[in-house]
């Protein structure tokens, strides 16, 4: 019996060599071990990685660019956005990045797959936040039948507003000159060949210019492509006095710093200059298509669902998304997602018509009569047996409800700007009682 057991252990030890070790990847001069996939969406994948020298943990974002110069330009907009906002508090910053040519770039999302022809891939090294994001906390509240302490939630929300203000009232990044983002070149592949980092700045700028020229020459000459240029803008430059809209504010894009109280706004792949005047039908269609790709539907402003010629798209789209985000923290999901589930109707129609309410409200925003509470024993038995509820049965202060309502005005002009919203939230926080321990 003992010999048989030793044989099993011996065989298992040999089998361990059959499992591949964690792959490694070099980004410029640093080597990272790939630990696991954290998330994915579209053509991007985020991995938990570890610096092989320092053992520090980071998040590595891999952006596949299968459609040539246009998709490379879009990925580089995100890279430039990190540089643009590098000094802003409450906004995630990049640690390093590289552009690689991968033999398997046209395939799947795994590190080192070979499922297609050569294609560019952009790698961005970002900080790793072990506490996760706001959506993780919402999910935990749903499962545990708990809710955010209201004052703590509003302080978190205020932090998000301050971070967003750095975009809406942009005051200049690391460089005060109109300097184009330098893209480090790379012929590395995903199995660990080093990205070239030895060329001087002049050569890098020449290569960037060539890449932008290639992107421009590959575009259609039709009016629609020309109208898309302000959105796909590979010509974005660092400058003062501009406004930028995030365009994809949602709980999943708000990380929680290690102190547990500081929100960090992330995912700058959707950032756009603001305001954007819709001067033609082709630009309206292009703007709507880009919003459909980059702005998460339950948090997307109505003016991005149906873009009108002659309209102006500005930073008020983020105010709408902030209202949806605050509601989701209070209730468990976006107001329009919840309303669509309740009525069985189209989410887009709910958004365009402003059809939403708090769960304890009836038509016209009037509060429903709360049902009598059951005994603690019966309630706990039911809670333990039931699946997670569709929403959080939270008690929400009238002042907090008012913040949500102000943000969710269907007409952009009726929403507060970011400074007005900050003042409103600060006043609400002052008047809220302290959270119970």
N, C-alpha and C positions, 0 to 999 in steps of 0.2 A: 504493500500500500504506500509506504514511504517512498519507494523507488518510483512508483507511478506518479506520485505527486511531484517529485523532483523533475521527472520527465516533462510534465505539463509546464512547470515553471521555466524549465530550460527552453522548451519550444516557444513559449510566450516571449521570452527574452529575445530569441532570434527573430520572432515575427515583428518586434518593435522596429527593426531596421527596414521592414517593408513599408512603413508609413513615412511619407516624405516629411522632412523637417520644415519648419516655417521658412517660407521664401524670404529673400532679402532684396532690397532695392536701394540703389544709390541715387540720391538727389544732390547733384553737384559734389561736394566733398564729404557729405554725410551718408552713412549707411544705416538703413532702417530694416528691422525685422517685422514682417507682416504677421500680426497676431490673429485678427479676425475681422470680418466684415461688420461695420456698424450700421450701415444703411445704404440705400441706393434709390435712384430716381432718374428717369430719362436715360441720358448717356453718362451719368456721373455715379461714382461709387465712393463711399467713405470707409476707410479701414482704420482700425486701431493698430498703430505701429510703435515700435520701441527703438530708440537710438541705440545702436550696438555698442557705442563707446560710453555713453553716459547713463544708459538704462532709462532715460526719460521717456514718458509716453506722449505720443502725439496723435492727431487725427490726420490721415493722409487722404486728400480728395483727388480722385482720378477722374479726369474729364476726357472721354473719348470724343474725337473730332472726325467722324466718318464721312462728312460731307465737304471735305476740302477746306479751302481758305475761309469760307463763310463761317463754318463752325469753329475754326481756330480763332478767328477774330472775335467771335462771341465769348469763347473761353478766356481770351486775353482781356476782354472787358472786365471779367470778374477779377483777374489778377491785378489789373490796374485799379480797380475799386478798392482792393485791400491797401494798396499804396496810397491812394487818394485819401483814405480815412484812417491812416496809420496812427495818427495822434489823437483820434477821437476816443473819449472814454465810453465804455459800454458797447463798443463794436469790435468784433473779432478781428485780429490781425494775422497776417500770414508770417510764418517763420522762414520759409524758403519756397522756391518753386522751380520747375524746369519744364522744358518742352522736349518731348522725345518722339522719335520716329520708330514705330513698332511694326514688326512684320505681321503680327496678329492683331493690329489695331482695328481691323474691320470686324473682329469677332465679338465674343462676349465680354463680360466685365471682369473676369478673373485676372489676377496678376499672372502675366506670362502666358495667356492663352494664345493660340495661333490660328484663330478661326477666320482669317481673311487676309487681304493684301495689305501693303504698307499704309499706315495712316498716322497722323499726329495724335499724340496724347499729351495733355497738360496735367502735371502733378503739382499739387499745392499742399504744403505742410502747414498744418494749423494747430493751435493749442488743443489739448484734450481736456474736457470738463467731465470729471467722474460723476458729478451729480446729475448729468443728463440735461434734458430740456423741460420746458414748461408742460409740454404734452405728456411727458412721462409722469409728472406730478398730477396732472388731470386724470390720467388713467388710474393712478394709485387711489385717488379720491373716489372714483367710480367703483373700484373693486372693494375698497374698505369702507364705503358709505360715510366718507368724511368730506370736509370742505376746507378751503383755505381760510385762515383767520382773516377777517375782512380788512383790517388796517394793514396787516402785513402784505396782503395781496395788492392793495392800492399803493403801497410803497414800492413794491416790485414794478407795478405798472408805471409809476412815476419814473423809475429808472429807465424803463424802455422808452418813455417819452423823451427823456433827456438825451438818450443815445440817438434817437431818431432826429432830434433837433440838429445834431451835428451834420446830418445829411441835408435837412430842409433849409438850414441856414449855414451853408458851407463857408468856412473862413480860410481855406487853404490848407494844403497838406504838407508833407516833408519838404517840398521845394516851393518857393514862392515864384519861380519863373515858369513860363509855359514850356514845360519839359515833358516830352513823350516818354511813356513807360518803356524801359529797356527789357527786352525779352531775352533771357539767357538761352543760347542755342544748345541743341543736344542732338546727337545721333545715337543716344543710348537706347537699348531695348529693355524690356521688362524683366529680364533675368539678371540684371545687376551691372551692366556695363556703365562706366561712369559718364555722366553728362559733362560736356566740355564747358569749363568755367575759366579758361585761361585767356580768352580773347579780350582785348582791351575795349574800353567803352565805345570808341569810334567805330570799331568793327561791329560791335553789337548793334549800334544805332543804324549802321548800313544794312544789317541783316533784317532789322525790324522794318525799315523803309521798304526793303525788297518784299517782305512778307505782305505788307499792306498794299504794295503795288500789285502783287499777284492776286490778292483778294479783290482789288478793284477791277482788274482786267478780266477776272473770271465772272463778274456779275453781268446780268442782263442789262441791255441798254434801254429797256423799257422804262416808262415813267414809274411803274410800281417799285422797281428795284431802287431807283433814285430816291423815291419817297421813303424807303425803308432805311436809308443811310443814317438819319438821326437816331434811329433806334438801335441798329446794329453797329453803331458808330465806332469803327476801328480808328477814327481820328480823334477820339477823346483825349483832351489835354488837361493837365493840372492847371487850375486857375482859381482866383478868388471871386467871391460874389456870386457864385452859382448856387442853384438848388438841385438836389437830387432826390428822387423818390425811390424807396426800396422796392415797392410793388409786390412784395410777397411776405408781408408781416403775418405771422401765425404762431401759435404756441410751439410748434416744432422747430421754428427758427429762432427761438429765444432760449439760449443756454443759461444754466445757473452756475455762477462761479463757485469756487470751492468754499467760499465763506457762507454760502447758502442764502445770501441776501442780495447779491448783485446780479442783475440780468445782463446777458451778453447777446447782442443782436448779431446774427450770423447769416450766412448764405447771401452773398452779394451778387450772385449771378443774374439777378433780375433788375439790378439798379439801372435807373434811366434819368437823363437830364430832365429838369422841370423848369418852366412849363413847356408842354409840347402842343403847338397849334396844329390842329388837323385841317390842313389846307386843301386836301383833295380826297376823293373817294378811295383812291389806291392807298393813301397813307392811313385812312380810317380802317381799311381791311387789314393792312399790315400790322397796325397797332393792336387790333382785336386778336389777330392770330398770335402775335407774340405774347399777349396777355394770357391767351388760352394755354400757351406752352409754359409760361414762367410764373404765372400768378395762380395760386391754389384756389380752386373754384368756390368753396364755402366761405372764403375770406376775401374774395375779389369784389371790388367796388362796381356798382351798376354801370358807371360810365365806361368801364372796360368790357362789359358784356355786349354793349350795343354802341359802338363808337360812331358818332355823328360827324359828318363833314361840317366844319365851322366851329366845332367844339374845341375846348382847351383842356388837356389832361395835365393835372398838376399834382402837387403833394397831398391834396385832399384824398387821393386814393388810399394813402397810408392811414389817414385818420379813420376812414371807414374800417380798414382792416384792424386797427387798434380796438375799435368798438366791438368787432366780432371776437377778437382775442380775449378781451375782458369778459365778455358774455360767456365764452367757452370756459374760462377759468371759474366762473360762478356756477355755471349750469352743467358743463361737461362736454358740450359740443357747440359748434357755430350756431347762431340763432336761425339761420336759414336752412342749415342741415337738419336741425331739430324740427322746424316748421314743415319742411318738405317731407320728413318721415311721418309727421302727424297727419298731414293732409293727403299724402300720396301724390302731391303735385310736383311740378318741375322746380328744381332748386333755382334755376335761372329766373323763372317767373316770380318766385318768392323774393329774390333779390331786387329785380327791376321794379316790383310793386311795393317794396319795403314791408312785406308781409312777415312779421315776426312778433313774438311776445315772450314774456317770461312765463315759465310753466305754471305759476300760480295766478296768472292773469287771464281774463276772458277778453272778448272783443272790446276794443276801445281802451285797453290797458287797465280795466277795473280788476281788482284783486278778487279771486275766487274765495269762497269760504273754505278754510282748511278743515279736513276731516278730523274727527276726534282721535286723539292718540290712543294707541293700544297699550296694554301693560308692557313693561320692559321685557318680561320673559317671552311673551308671544312675539314681540317685535324682533328680539334677538334670534329666536328660532326661525322666523320667516327669513330674516336677513341672511342667516347662514345657509339656508337651503336654496335661496333664489339666486339666479344669475345676476351679474352686474346690471344695475338699472340703466335705463335709456338716458337718464339725466340725473344730476345731483339735486336733491330736494333741499335747496339752501334757502336760508332767510337772508334776503338782500335789502340793505338799507335804501331808502328812497333817494338819497344823494348819490349813491353808487349807480342806481338805476338811471338816474338823470345823466350821468356821464356816458353811459351806453347809448341812451337815446340821442344825445347831442352828436355823438360820433356817427350814428346810423341814419342821419338825415339823407334822404335819397338825392336831394339837390346838393351838389358839392359846395355851392356858395353858402349854404345854411350850416355847414359843419364848421367847427372852430379850426383855426390854424394851430400849429403845434405850440406856439407860445400861449395862446388862449387856453388850450387844453391843459398845459402844465399848470397855469394859474388855477384853473378849475379843480384839478386833481389835488393840488396843494391845499386848497380850501376845504375839500372833502376830507382829506386826511386830518386836518386840524380839528374838525368837528366830530370825527368818529371816536367813539370810546376806545380805550385800550383793549387789546385782545386779551381774552382770558388765558391764563397759563395752562 
